[in-house]
Amino acid sequence: MSKYIHKSHNVTVLIYHLVFPAKYRRTVIDETVDVVLKEVCLDIEKRDEVKLLEIGTDKDHVHFLVQSVPTYRVTKRVTMIKSLTAREVFK
């Protein structure tokens, strides 16, 4: 499932399960949004020290299984993922 992240002085296997509901639980996630969301997440993986192990969508929410290094706060990771995905999905 996940692999260890090796740094110069530590080894981590820190995994978060994040759930992002749509505003007012509206059914806004369809096939096109799903495709755009996964493309944006692949770009996030390339840019930052984060691995998105699994991405699951439903009609009104999105599940992420995220592996990261503990140098950044969880709130910073959540804000980064939410802002970048929302910007690309609502273009």
TIVEXLUM-34622 format. One record per residue (C-alpha): residue number from 1; residue in one letter; x, y, z. Coordinates in Angstrom, 2 decimals, decimal comma, padded with zeros to 5 digits. Layout:
! TIVEXLUM-34622
site pos = NUM code = A px = X py = Y pz = Z .
...
END
This chain:
! TIVEXLUM-34622
site pos = 1 code = M px = 000,00 py = 000,00 pz = 000,00 .
site pos = 2 code = S px = 002,45 py = 002,67 pz = 001,10 .
site pos = 3 code = K px = 006,21 py = 002,84 pz = 001,17 .
site pos = 4 code = Y px = 008,49 py = 004,51 pz = 003,64 .
site pos = 5 code = I px = 009,70 py = 008,02 pz = 002,87 .
site pos = 6 code = H px = 013,43 py = 008,19 pz = 003,51 .
site pos = 7 code = K px = 015,01 py = 011,53 pz = 004,39 .
site pos = 8 code = S px = 018,54 py = 012,30 pz = 005,52 .
site pos = 9 code = H px = 017,83 py = 011,75 pz = 009,22 .
site pos = 10 code = N px = 014,48 py = 009,99 pz = 009,43 .
site pos = 11 code = V px = 012,09 py = 007,52 pz = 007,89 .
site pos = 12 code = T px = 008,36 py = 008,19 pz = 007,94 .
site pos = 13 code = V px = 005,13 py = 006,48 pz = 007,03 .
site pos = 14 code = L px = 002,55 py = 009,15 pz = 007,93 .
site pos = 15 code = I px = -000,82 py = 008,61 pz = 006,25 .
site pos = 16 code = Y px = -003,91 py = 010,85 pz = 006,43 .
site pos = 17 code = H px = -007,47 py = 010,05 pz = 005,39 .
site pos = 18 code = L px = -009,08 py = 013,30 pz = 004,25 .
site pos = 19 code = V px = -012,73 py = 013,75 pz = 003,27 .
site pos = 20 code = F px = -013,78 py = 016,89 pz = 001,42 .
site pos = 21 code = P px = -017,57 py = 017,32 pz = 001,18 .
site pos = 22 code = A px = -019,14 py = 019,59 pz = -001,43 .
site pos = 23 code = K px = -020,76 py = 022,76 pz = -000,19 .
site pos = 24 code = Y px = -024,20 py = 022,00 pz = 001,23 .
site pos = 25 code = R px = -023,64 py = 018,35 pz = 000,18 .
site pos = 26 code = R px = -024,77 py = 019,13 pz = -003,36 .
site pos = 27 code = T px = -024,28 py = 016,47 pz = -006,00 .
site pos = 28 code = V px = -021,67 py = 018,22 pz = -008,15 .
site pos = 29 code = I px = -019,05 py = 015,55 pz = -008,76 .
site pos = 30 code = D px = -019,49 py = 013,74 pz = -012,06 .
site pos = 31 code = E px = -017,17 py = 012,01 pz = -014,56 .
site pos = 32 code = T px = -015,58 py = 015,21 pz = -015,91 .
site pos = 33 code = V px = -014,89 py = 016,59 pz = -012,43 .
site pos = 34 code = D px = -013,45 py = 013,20 pz = -011,43 .
site pos = 35 code = V px = -011,00 py = 013,22 pz = -014,35 .
site pos = 36 code = V px = -009,89 py = 016,82 pz = -013,74 .
site pos = 37 code = L px = -009,50 py = 016,13 pz = -010,02 .
site pos = 38 code = K px = -007,22 py = 013,16 pz = -010,60 .
site pos = 39 code = E px = -005,08 py = 015,08 pz = -013,13 .
site pos = 40 code = V px = -004,63 py = 017,96 pz = -010,69 .
site pos = 41 code = C px = -003,68 py = 015,53 pz = -007,92 .
site pos = 42 code = L px = -001,00 py = 013,96 pz = -010,11 .
site pos = 43 code = D px = 000,45 py = 017,44 pz = -010,67 .
site pos = 44 code = I px = 000,43 py = 018,08 pz = -006,92 .
site pos = 45 code = E px = 002,38 py = 014,86 pz = -006,36 .
site pos = 46 code = K px = 005,06 py = 015,95 pz = -008,83 .
site pos = 47 code = R px = 005,45 py = 019,41 pz = -007,26 .
site pos = 48 code = D px = 005,29 py = 018,75 pz = -003,51 .
site pos = 49 code = E px = 006,49 py = 016,13 pz = -001,05 .
site pos = 50 code = V px = 003,15 py = 014,38 pz = -000,93 .
site pos = 51 code = K px = 001,86 py = 011,09 pz = -002,30 .
site pos = 52 code = L px = -001,82 py = 010,65 pz = -002,96 .
site pos = 53 code = L px = -002,19 py = 006,92 pz = -002,48 .
site pos = 54 code = E px = -005,90 py = 006,74 pz = -003,30 .
site pos = 55 code = I px = -008,52 py = 009,17 pz = -004,57 .
site pos = 56 code = G px = -012,17 py = 008,21 pz = -004,34 .
site pos = 57 code = T px = -015,13 py = 010,28 pz = -005,44 .
site pos = 58 code = D px = -018,82 py = 010,09 pz = -004,69 .
site pos = 59 code = K px = -021,57 py = 012,41 pz = -005,86 .
site pos = 60 code = D px = -021,16 py = 014,83 pz = -002,98 .
site pos = 61 code = H px = -017,70 py = 014,23 pz = -001,46 .
site pos = 62 code = V px = -014,12 py = 013,20 pz = -002,22 .
site pos = 63 code = H px = -011,84 py = 010,88 pz = -000,22 .
site pos = 64 code = F px = -008,06 py = 011,23 pz = -000,26 .
site pos = 65 code = L px = -005,50 py = 008,88 pz = 001,26 .
site pos = 66 code = V px = -002,42 py = 011,09 pz = 001,58 .
site pos = 67 code = Q px = 001,11 py = 010,16 pz = 002,60 .
site pos = 68 code = S px = 003,37 py = 013,03 pz = 003,58 .
site pos = 69 code = V px = 006,44 py = 014,00 pz = 005,55 .
site pos = 70 code = P px = 005,84 py = 015,59 pz = 008,96 .
site pos = 71 code = T px = 007,63 py = 018,85 pz = 008,09 .
site pos = 72 code = Y px = 004,33 py = 020,57 pz = 007,24 .
site pos = 73 code = R px = 001,18 py = 020,82 pz = 009,31 .
site pos = 74 code = V px = -001,87 py = 018,84 pz = 008,28 .
site pos = 75 code = T px = -003,86 py = 022,04 pz = 007,89 .
site pos = 76 code = K px = -001,32 py = 023,35 pz = 005,39 .
site pos = 77 code = R px = -001,60 py = 020,15 pz = 003,32 .
site pos = 78 code = V px = -005,40 py = 020,28 pz = 003,42 .
site pos = 79 code = T px = -005,46 py = 023,93 pz = 002,39 .
site pos = 80 code = M px = -003,03 py = 023,29 pz = -000,45 .
site pos = 81 code = I px = -004,98 py = 020,31 pz = -001,82 .
site pos = 82 code = K px = -008,36 py = 022,06 pz = -001,50 .
site pos = 83 code = S px = -007,25 py = 025,31 pz = -003,10 .
site pos = 84 code = L px = -005,45 py = 023,76 pz = -006,05 .
site pos = 85 code = T px = -008,17 py = 021,24 pz = -006,85 .
site pos = 86 code = A px = -010,99 py = 023,78 pz = -006,48 .
site pos = 87 code = R px = -009,19 py = 026,27 pz = -008,72 .
site pos = 88 code = E px = -008,81 py = 023,73 pz = -011,53 .
site pos = 89 code = V px = -012,22 py = 022,08 pz = -011,18 .
site pos = 90 code = F px = -014,16 py = 025,34 pz = -011,34 .
site pos = 91 code = K px = -012,32 py = 026,82 pz = -014,36 .
END
